[in-house]
Structure formats: C-alpha cells, structure tokens
Amino acid sequence: MLAKVASIGVVGIEAYRIEVECNVVRGMRAMAIVGLPDAAVKESSDRVMAAIKNTNLDLPVKRITVNLAPANIKKEGSAFDLPIALGICAANHVLRKDDLENYMILGELSLDGRVKPIKGALSIAVEAKAKGLAGLLLPVENAAEAAVVKGLNVYPVSNLPQAVSFLNGESMIDPLPTKTGEDFFRDALYEIDFTDVKGQLHVKRALEIAAAGGKATAHPADMEDAGSVKSLAEYALGRHGRVDVLVNNAGHSSKVRSVRWISQEEWDSV
C-alpha cells in the first residue's frame, strides 16, 4: 500500500517541496529510506518505529520503503520524522489519505511520540503558502514563527497521536492567528539601551556581534573600569532576548541576552 505526504526541505534560507512516499508490502519487518538522505534522515527509521509503537498506533510487521522525492537532492535533518510516521500510518490504513497531500508536514519525533522543534520554520511557511496548500503542520515551538506568513493556516502539533487524530477528522486544532507588527514591537521598549552608553564603540560592536551570532564573550577580571561602562552596556543589552554573553568581573558573572538595533542617526549622536 502506498501513501504520499507533502513536506519541505531547507537549504540555507531556501525551501523546496519534498514528497514523502511510503510503501508497505509483505515481507520481514524492515525499513529503508532512499532519496539521498543524510545520516540524520537515515536514523529517523528507529525514531519513527519507536514513536509509532510507543503511542499505541499500529506498526505494520511488513517491509517499509520510504522515498524522499526528488531523489537527486540531498535531504538533511530530522524534520522528516513526522511526515514519514504519518505516511506509514496512512499506508497501514491507520490514517485516512483523503487530505494528506493538502498539508505540509514537518517535525522531529522523540521515542515517546512527542513532536520536537525544527529549523527553518519561516522559510518553510513561505514555501507552503507559495504551493497553495490547505495548511502547515509544525511543532508547537515553531508555529509562532511560521504564523508570520499571511494567508497560511499554521497548525501546532505536540505529539504523533494528535496529528493522526486531526488528519482523520476526529479532533480539531485551531490555526494560530497571523502575527502583526504590533506583536513584534510589543516588548521592544527598554528602560536602558545602547543610546544610554556614550561612545565605547568597540564595546558595543563586540556585544552586537556576540548577540547576533549567538556567541559568548568573557571579560577579564582585571578589566579597567569594569564596573561602569561594561556593566551599563551589559544591562542595556540584556533585559529581553535569546543570547547569553557571560561576563567575569572578579568572580561575578552576568547574562546578556539581546540587542536593540539603533538607526544610523542614533549611532552618530552617541
């Protein structure tokens, strides 16, 4: 029995459609993944089979072949776990195939069936909208990022049984509302930011690079004027964000997590 699931691969920031074809036939239980997969994709066979079994879904005692088309493009990452699992369920008559190809589906599976986050959600959402499909099924952690794209229904899923139940029409998942500009700037006001740090261009530049690249910086304990300019710059950078910058000042460490980008006029005025 053959089933097809629509998915997406990402190279850099470019996304392209991948068709996950799952074929289940009589034979000894085995699973082969073809279509130029990398090591992470090949390892998905073990994750998928464990997730199906541990969530009490029917795992066929048959030979399973998964083809990731087009076969001449290298497939990377663990995001194909969920579409492969759903394709196997559809080929084994656990999941209806009626609307399966109308959704783009991605997500990494844990062994207990939980759907874990992936990379490239925004590029994936843009490509899904371009293909004109009914919606996009993504891990809960990635759904908000994908919801930036207008005109696309983004359905957050937390586990494999939830995705099966939704695609079978047995339960509903509310699509996330599209994010607006207000959502991004709601928390963009800071008590102190880089405009309060006069001069010190090298300090600002170093912290900006660290924050943008997700890196860490360490300051020596004997840094001159460590308790003034450096501390203010750290505070300006660190109230809201995602990047840790570790600072060592005579045994004291603090965390710096974000940067507010300022205009050229603001930059020239400090």
Salt bridges, closest charged atoms under 4 A:
ASP81 OD2 - ARG47 NE 2.64
ASP112 OD2 - ARG114 NE 2.92
GLU127 OE2 - LYS131 NZ 3.54
ASP183 OD1 - ARG186 NH2 2.84
GLU191 OE1 - ARG239 NH1 3.53
ASP193 OD2 - ARG260 NE 2.88
GLU234 OE2 - LYS230 NZ 2.99
ASP244 OD1 - ARG257 NE 3.47
GLU266 OE2 - ARG260 NH2 3.41
